[in-house]
Structure formats: structure tokens, C-alpha cells
Amino acid sequence: MAETTANDVEVATKPPGPDELPLVGSLKEFFEDPLQFYTETADEYGPVAYFTLGGNDFVTVSSPEYVKDVLVNNDDEYVKGQQFDDLMGPICGNGVLLAEGDFWQSQRETLEPAFDPETLSRHCQVMTDYTQRRMDRWTSGEERSVYEDLMYTTLEIAGKVLFDFDVRPLDGDIPAAMETVRDYVARRLWRPVEVPEWMPMPGKREYREALALIDETAYTIIDEAKASDSDQQTVIDLLLDKDDPLSRQQIRDEVFTLLLAAHENTTLSATYTLQLLAKNPYAMEKVHAELDDVLDGDAPTFADIPRLTYLDKALTESLRLYPPVYSMLRETKADTTLAGYAIPEGTTVSCQQWAIHRDSTFYDDPLSYRPERWTDEFEERLPGFAYFPFGGGPRRCIASRFAKFEVKAILATMLRNWELETTLEKIEFKPSISLRPDTDVTMVPTPR
């Protein structure tokens, strides 16, 4: 951890890590399976480990104590970083996801009212109605892509709840455009070497066309919100009411950032929970029994959602095993230390939900899906940051409470009247910025 100089002064050294090839570092092992690489690196080299990818410095953090140091205790020593900005900047601009410093703080404070409990109480019926509208397309025994169904549903909910906007009449397929953008970002993320933006690359034309469609959608949302005489206060209203008016481009950045985050992570959370429940009949039976008892055949209301305690455990356990944000990236602003190790300026630091959530130090039988583990006593014993699907510290997900409520409202609406049989033995992943499935997630619905 430290070396001693001739004057007996301890000097921090870099963290331990794998033996690597010159120049390429751990590229081969990482790109073969990044999730396995993160897990094995934590197991072999400890809670703070160092590796390189193509000459770039990386540190993985797989201890709750040191994650807290990065995200809370010393958060002012870290930023989202150049890698994250290069990937997401063309999409989210200077929205709340990427902004830094005082401007980020101002934007976050402006947007927080959009996700408070009063907003949830007003819009629970939108969540359940829009979910039911999608399920009205289901036919008993017909294989459905629940991933696609959820992708459209969550986008429609986000448009209505956040912007009082109906995305369905728009020209173009917005969910498909978002998927194209995410695919392109994933290819850039896992590219072994950085390729100049001017070079032709597979999928670049489709990416630019998708981004143009999303831009057009964002500006349509802004213009219609400005022209609306609705009493509903939207995110656009919050942004327009700032003392320091925002540019049209900046409002676009916030609109798209919120659409992307509300749409993708909610879709993934609901998809993975359905898959895990379908593979665990006992847990599914418990969910169905609770829905029958609490809802008595009716659609869930705002007052019902907190009463669905087993469904809450089922979602909590799903977010442990398959967290949509599986690795939280930061970058050091200057040379610093972590756990006594030297971390140079510009190092990408990865706080590891994937590894920590599956650590037997904190979870018995960690690879098993066990909603029952989430008792009050268990949560009280669990160290802080042994479970952090929504991040933590000042930049904890602004919509975490909102997102969990929405997923539970969607799942309750889907499962109160339907049995779902999965067609997949297991989900394979294609991790990029988020933990995305490598194949479609399809199921066969049967009325209950």
C-alpha cells in the first residue's frame, strides 16, 4: 500500500491489480466479459484495484466503505469525467446528468419538485392506465416482448407525467430511435481504442438520424408546453420559471436527459423483475396473493402501492441482482488517495454495484433471488453502500423514489390479471452505460 523512502516517509502507491500487457493492458479480459472481469478483479485484488485499458487508468471500488469515500465523504474530488462526457455529451448535452458545480446544483434544485410525493399522487392513474392500454394488446398464449411493451409504456408515461405530452402521435418511432442511440453508445464504450469522430463507423448514420428525431421530439415538447394553457405544472414550466432563464438548447438537454433516464432504467427494472419472478414460481405466487388481497381485482391506486410490501421486496431484490446502473463512474479531478492508495488525476473510478450487491460478506446465497431477505432487521444490519442501485451522495438519482413507485404501479397492473411464463432460461447482458439485455426478453401471458 505504501513504500518507504530513505527518510522513512511513507508514500502512497497505486492499488494492486492484474499483470497486464504493455499498451493494451487488460483489454482482452475486460471486453470478453466486463461483469465477470469486475467480479474477479474484486475477488483477487481486493476492494480497491487498478487496471488499464489501452493506456487509460481505471480503479474499481468494491467495498461499501470506500464507495462512500468516493460518492459522499470526498465527492468534491471527483467529477463525472471525460469518458462519460464523450459518450453521453452528444445526447444529454449539459443536462443534470452531466452538468457540474453550481450550475448542476441549480438545475437539480429546479427539477426536484417534478419528483415529489404530490406528483406521484397526481399521476399514479396515468401509470396504471397507460400500462393497461398496452396490455389490452395482449392475447392469451401469444409470445410477447415484455421488454418492448415496457419500453413503449414507460416512454408514454414519462411524456405525460413530466411534460403533459402524448408521444404517440409523433412521426417516427421514438423508442426505436432511443434504442439506436443506446446501441451506438455501447459500441463506442467497448471500442478497444478511441476512433476520431470524423471517421466513418458502422451505425453512425442511423445514430445521427435517431438523434435528429429525438431532438425534434424534445423541441416539439418544449414548444407545446410553452403554448399550453394547462393547469398542470410540467418540467418545462419549472425550467422556464427560473430567475436566470435557460436557453432553448439547455431546456432540450434537460428534456432529453429526463426522458432517457425515466424511460430506460424504469424499463430495465420492470423487465428484470418480471423475468426473476417468472423463474421463481414461489415468489410470483406471493406477489399474486398480495395483489389479490390488497387490490381485490381493482387497478392499483396511489394509496395501494405502499401496501404492496412483498412486491416492494421483489423489486428491491431484483435491483440487487440486476441493477440497471451496475457501475457508477467518476473521474479524479487531481491526484488523490483512496484507502491509502495513490490515485492519479484523470483516473476513471468505478464504484461497483454489480460486485458489491453479489458479495457473500453482505448477502447469504448472493446469486439467488430471495425477496424474503429484505426484512427490517436485515436492512438495519446492512452497511451503507452495500446496496446502492440509485447511487448515493449529492448526485444520488433525483428520481429514485419516483422510479420505484412507477415500477411497482406498472408491475401491479400487469400481474393482477396475468400469469407470465418466460421463454428465456436466463438473461444474457450487453452492459454499456446501463445493464442492458443482450437479447429480447419475451414471455407468454395467460389470464389469471
Stockholm file with secondary structure:
# STOCKHOLM 1.0

chainA/1-448         MAETTANDVEVATKPPGPDELPLVGSLKEFFEDPLQFYTETADEYGPVAYFTLGGNDFVTVSSPEYVKDVLVNNDDEYVKGQQFDDLMGPICGNGVLLAEGDFWQSQRETLEPAFDPETLSRHCQVMTDYTQRRMDRWTSGEERSVYEDLMYTTLEIAGKVLFDFDVRPLDGDIPAAMETVRDYVARRLWRPVEVPEWMPMPGKREYREALALIDETAYTIIDEAKASDSDQQTVIDLLLDKDDPLSRQQIRDEVFTLLLAAHENTTLSATYTLQLLAKNPYAMEKVHAELDDVLDGDAPTFADIPRLTYLDKALTESLRLYPPVYSMLRETKADTTLAGYAIPEGTTVSCQQWAIHRDSTFYDDPLSYRPERWTDEFEERLPGFAYFPFGGGPRRCIASRFAKFEVKAILATMLRNWELETTLEKIEFKPSISLRPDTDVTMVPTPR
#=GR chainA/1-448 SS CEEECTTCCEEECCCCCCCCBTTTBTHHHHHHCHHHHHHHHHHHHCSEEEEEETTEEEEEECCHHHHHIIIIITGGGEESCHHHHHHHHHHHTTSTTTCCHHHHHHHHHHHGGGGSHHHHHHHHHHHHHHHHHHHTTCCTTCCEEHHHHHHHHHHHHHHHHHHSCCCTTSSSCHHHHHHHHHHHHHHHHTCSSCCCTTSCCTTHHHHHHHHHHHHHHHHHHHHHHHHCCCSSCCHHHHHHTSSSCCCHHHHHHHHHHHHHHHHHHHHHHHHHHHHHHHHCHHHHHHHHHHHHHHHTTSCCCTTTGGGCHHHHHHHHHHHHHSCSSCCEEEEESSCEEETTEEECTTCEEEECHHHHTTCTTTSSSTTSCCGGGCCHHHHHHSCTTSSCTTCCGGGSCTTHHHHHHHHHHHHHHHHTTEEEEESCSSCCEEESSSEEESSCCEEEEEEC
#=GC SS_cons         CEEECTTCCEEECCCCCCCCBTTTBTHHHHHHCHHHHHHHHHHHHCSEEEEEETTEEEEEECCHHHHHIIIIITGGGEESCHHHHHHHHHHHTTSTTTCCHHHHHHHHHHHGGGGSHHHHHHHHHHHHHHHHHHHTTCCTTCCEEHHHHHHHHHHHHHHHHHHSCCCTTSSSCHHHHHHHHHHHHHHHHTCSSCCCTTSCCTTHHHHHHHHHHHHHHHHHHHHHHHHCCCSSCCHHHHHHTSSSCCCHHHHHHHHHHHHHHHHHHHHHHHHHHHHHHHHCHHHHHHHHHHHHHHHTTSCCCTTTGGGCHHHHHHHHHHHHHSCSSCCEEEEESSCEEETTEEECTTCEEEECHHHHTTCTTTSSSTTSCCGGGCCHHHHHHSCTTSSCTTCCGGGSCTTHHHHHHHHHHHHHHHHTTEEEEESCSSCCEEESSSEEESSCCEEEEEEC
//
